[in-house]
Amino acid sequence: MRLPLRLLAAFVASVLIAFAALVPASLTARPAAKAPAAARQTVRPALWKVADGDTTIWLFGTIHALPARLPWLSGPIARALGNADELVTEIPETDPAQMQAAVIANAMLPTGQTLRGQLAPADAARLEQALAGFGLPPEAFDRFEPWYAAVALSTLPLAKQGYSADNGVDERIAAEMRARGKPRTGLETADDQLRMFDSLPAEVQTRYLHEVLESLPTLNRQLEEMVRAWQAGQADRLAELLNAEEDDPRMVQTLLTDRNRAWAGWVAKRLNRPGVVFMAVGAGHLAGKDSVQDMLRARGIAVARVQ
């Protein structure tokens, strides 16, 4: 399994914020690493357009954590954003207190239970070894459900390599629109997103954590390959990397297919009102089979690739 299991933290907005909500900054603070070589290449991420007589909706796939100084906001993307009346992202700007409440409601184990107590001995040992490698105590994630520990572990090596939500596409776009006084809305709430993970069966969550633990040695290399595909606008290649070997239909249905269908419905409804919308969602939702574009075409709505 690849997306959403191994590198989900880079593609789902709320999980990066959620990690920061309850874990002290001192546990994740690391010197910023030099941006990967991929960041120094030409950057032309994919951009799509949906339009009728009086409405234009731009579809842009984001990566929620990136290295610093990746020059993606230029050309057609900059023009589309500059002409937009409103920004639509996966989640709206969320107050830290709201995020903390969402984490407590959706990511915490019941009193008396511990994460390591739910794992097979081999995975508990792997978890302790991984935490020690990041200078964290073995009980660091004992309060949390397996999905949250998996996300957190995915985030730590990315931060060590210089990847940050502060450098991510969402934050940059939001800052641009905020400076222009334009409104931002969300397709979901942070609580909606975290509840999706919480709703996954225990065995699926545990398997997710198992695979993250196994993939940690190669996680950075995998993400850099995905970033290269994203920045080159290679949507088909990105879909291949994200979905290769995905074999858990429950994860796919919950985290991708159902949401893509709902978002396509939002686009179809939004076309009934005039205006220019810049819609920025995780890149995995705009690539491959059952993407948002596929769902729109199934509704008879044309989608044009612009870049």
C-alpha positions in Angstrom: 0.0 0.0 0.0 1.3 3.5 -0.8 -1.3 6.2 -0.6 -2.8 6.6 1.8 -0.7 4.3 4.0 2.9 5.3 3.6 3.0 9.0 2.7 -0.4 10.2 3.7 1.0 13.0 5.9 2.1 14.9 2.8 -1.3 14.7 1.1 -4.0 15.2 3.8 -4.2 18.7 5.2 -5.4 18.1 8.7 -3.0 15.3 9.7 0.0 17.6 9.7 -1.7 20.2 11.8 -3.1 17.5 14.1 0.3 16.2 14.9 1.4 19.7 16.0 -1.7 20.1 18.1 -0.8 17.7 20.8 2.9 17.0 20.5 5.3 19.6 21.9 7.4 21.4 19.4 10.6 20.4 21.2 10.0 16.8 20.1 9.9 17.6 16.4 12.3 20.5 16.2 15.2 19.8 13.9 17.6 22.0 12.0 16.2 22.7 8.5 17.8 20.4 6.0 18.8 21.5 2.5 16.0 21.1 0.1 16.2 18.0 -2.0 17.7 18.2 -5.5 14.1 17.9 -6.9 13.5 21.4 -5.6 16.1 22.9 -8.0 14.4 21.6 -11.1 11.8 23.3 -13.3 8.5 23.3 -11.5 5.2 23.1 -13.5 2.6 21.3 -11.5 -0.6 20.3 -13.2 -3.6 22.6 -13.4 -7.1 21.9 -14.7 -10.1 24.2 -15.5 -13.8 23.6 -15.3 -16.0 26.4 -16.7 -19.4 27.3 -18.1 -20.7 30.7 -19.2 -20.2 32.6 -16.0 -18.2 30.4 -13.7 -14.6 29.2 -13.7 -13.3 26.6 -11.2 -9.5 25.9 -11.2 -8.5 22.5 -9.9 -5.0 22.4 -8.5 -3.4 19.4 -6.7 -1.3 20.2 -3.7 1.3 18.6 -1.5 0.8 19.7 2.0 4.4 19.5 3.1 7.3 20.7 0.9 10.9 21.8 1.2 11.5 25.5 1.3 11.9 27.7 -1.8 10.2 25.5 -4.3 9.2 27.9 -7.0 5.8 26.5 -8.1 3.7 29.6 -7.9 4.2 31.1 -11.4 2.8 31.1 -14.9 -0.8 29.8 -15.3 -1.1 28.9 -11.7 -0.2 32.4 -10.5 -2.6 33.9 -13.0 -5.4 31.6 -12.1 -4.9 32.3 -8.4 -4.6 36.1 -9.1 -8.0 36.1 -10.8 -9.8 34.0 -8.3 -12.6 35.5 -6.2 -12.5 32.7 -3.6 -10.2 29.9 -2.4 -11.5 26.4 -1.6 -9.3 24.0 0.2 -9.8 20.6 1.9 -10.3 22.3 5.3 -10.8 26.0 6.3 -8.3 27.8 8.4 -8.6 26.1 11.8 -8.1 27.5 15.2 -5.5 25.6 17.2 -8.0 25.0 20.0 -10.5 23.5 17.6 -7.8 21.2 16.1 -6.7 20.1 19.6 -10.4 19.2 20.4 -10.7 17.3 17.1 -7.5 15.3 17.9 -8.8 14.5 21.5 -12.1 13.4 20.1 -10.7 11.2 17.2 -7.2 10.1 17.9 -7.0 9.2 21.6 -7.3 5.7 23.0 -9.7 5.0 25.9 -8.4 5.4 29.4 -6.4 2.4 30.4 -5.4 1.3 26.9 -2.0 1.9 25.3 -0.8 1.8 21.7 2.1 -0.6 22.5 -0.3 -2.8 24.3 -2.3 -3.3 21.1 0.6 -4.1 18.9 2.3 -7.4 18.2 5.6 -7.7 20.1 7.6 -7.3 16.9 5.8 -4.1 15.9 6.0 -2.7 19.5 9.8 -3.2 19.3 10.0 -1.5 15.9 8.0 1.4 17.2 10.3 1.8 20.2 13.3 1.6 18.0 11.9 4.2 15.6 11.0 6.6 18.4 14.5 6.3 19.9 15.9 7.2 16.5 14.1 10.5 16.7 15.1 11.1 20.3 11.6 10.3 21.6 10.7 8.1 24.7 9.1 4.7 24.0 5.8 5.9 25.5 5.6 9.0 23.2 2.5 7.7 21.3 1.0 5.4 23.9 -2.1 7.6 24.3 -2.9 7.6 20.5 -4.7 5.3 18.1 -2.5 3.4 15.6 -3.5 5.7 12.6 -2.3 8.8 14.5 1.0 7.2 15.4 1.5 6.2 11.8 0.9 9.7 10.6 3.2 11.1 13.2 6.0 8.7 12.3 5.5 9.6 8.7 5.9 13.3 9.5 9.1 13.1 11.6 11.5 12.0 8.9 10.0 14.6 6.5 10.6 17.4 9.0 14.1 16.2 9.4 14.6 16.5 5.7 13.3 20.1 5.6 9.7 19.3 4.6 7.2 21.5 6.4 3.5 22.3 6.2 4.6 26.0 6.5 6.3 25.5 3.0 3.3 23.5 1.7 1.1 24.6 -1.2 -1.9 25.2 1.0 -0.2 27.7 3.3 1.3 29.7 0.4 -2.0 29.9 -1.5 -3.9 30.8 1.7 -1.4 33.6 2.4 -1.7 35.0 -1.1 -5.5 35.1 -0.9 -5.5 36.4 2.6 -3.3 39.3 1.5 -5.9 40.1 -1.2 -8.8 39.9 1.2 -10.4 37.0 -0.6 -12.5 34.4 1.3 -11.4 30.9 2.0 -13.8 28.0 2.6 -13.3 24.3 3.2 -14.8 21.2 1.6 -14.5 19.4 4.9 -13.7 20.3 8.5 -10.6 19.1 10.4 -12.9 17.1 12.6 -14.4 15.5 9.4 -10.9 14.4 8.3 -9.8 13.1 11.6 -13.1 11.2 12.0 -12.4 9.4 8.8 -9.3 7.9 10.2 -10.9 7.2 13.6 -13.7 5.3 11.7 -11.3 2.8 10.1 -11.4 -0.7 11.7 -8.7 -1.4 14.3 -7.0 -4.0 12.1 -6.7 -1.5 9.2 -5.2 1.1 11.5 -2.7 -1.4 12.9 -1.7 -2.5 9.4 -1.2 1.1 8.5 1.2 1.6 11.4 3.0 -1.7 10.5 3.6 -0.6 7.0 4.8 2.9 8.0 7.3 1.2 10.4 8.5 -1.0 7.6 8.8 1.9 5.1 10.6 4.5 7.3 14.1 3.7 5.8 12.9 4.6 2.3 10.1 7.1 3.1 12.2 10.2 2.1 13.2 8.7 -1.2 9.6 7.8 -2.0 8.3 11.3 -1.2 11.1 12.9 -3.2 10.0 10.8 -6.2 6.4 11.9 -5.8 7.5 15.6 -5.5 9.4 15.3 -8.7 6.3 13.9 -10.5 4.1 16.6 -9.0 6.4 19.5 -9.9 6.8 18.1 -13.5 3.0 18.0 -13.9 3.1 14.2 -14.4 -0.3 13.4 -13.0 -0.3 9.8 -14.4 3.1 9.1 -12.9 2.0 10.6 -9.6 -1.1 8.4 -9.5 1.1 5.4 -10.2 3.4 6.2 -7.3 0.5 7.0 -4.9 -1.6 4.0 -5.7 0.9 1.3 -6.5 0.2 -1.9 -4.6 -2.8 -0.4 -2.9 -4.8 -3.4 -1.8 -7.1 -2.2 1.0 -10.4 -1.2 -0.5 -11.6 0.2 2.8 -8.8 2.8 2.9 -9.3 3.7 -0.7 -13.1 4.0 -0.4 -13.0 6.1 2.8 -10.0 8.4 2.1 -10.2 8.8 -1.7 -13.2 7.6 -3.7 -16.0 8.8 -1.4 -14.4 12.2 -1.0 -13.7 12.6 -4.7 -17.3 11.9 -5.4 -18.5 14.4 -2.8 -16.1 17.1 -4.1 -17.2 16.6 -7.7 -20.7 17.1 -6.5 -19.6 20.4 -4.8 -18.0 21.5 -8.1 -21.2 20.7 -10.1 -23.3 22.7 -7.6 -20.9 25.6 -7.6 -21.1 25.9 -11.3 -24.7 27.2 -10.7 -23.3 30.5 -9.3 -21.0 32.9 -11.2 -17.5 33.6 -10.1 -13.9 32.4 -10.3 -12.9 29.7 -7.7 -9.4 28.3 -7.1 -9.9 24.9 -5.6 -6.7 23.3 -4.1 -6.9 19.8 -2.8 -4.3 17.0 -2.2 -2.7 15.9 -5.4 -3.8 12.3 -5.0 -7.4 13.4 -5.5 -6.7 14.8 -9.0 -4.7 11.8 -10.3 -5.5 8.3 -11.5 -8.7 6.2 -11.5 -11.8 7.7 -9.8 -10.1 11.1 -9.5 -12.3 14.2 -9.1 -11.9 14.8 -12.8 -13.2 11.3 -13.5 -16.2 11.9 -11.2 -16.9 15.2 -13.0 -16.8 13.7 -16.5 -19.2 11.0 -15.3 -21.6 13.8 -14.5 -21.1 15.2 -18.1 -18.9 18.1 -17.0 -15.9 18.8 -19.1 -12.5 19.2 -17.5 -9.6 20.8 -19.5 -5.9 20.4 -18.6 -4.3 23.9 -18.6 -0.7 23.0 -17.5 
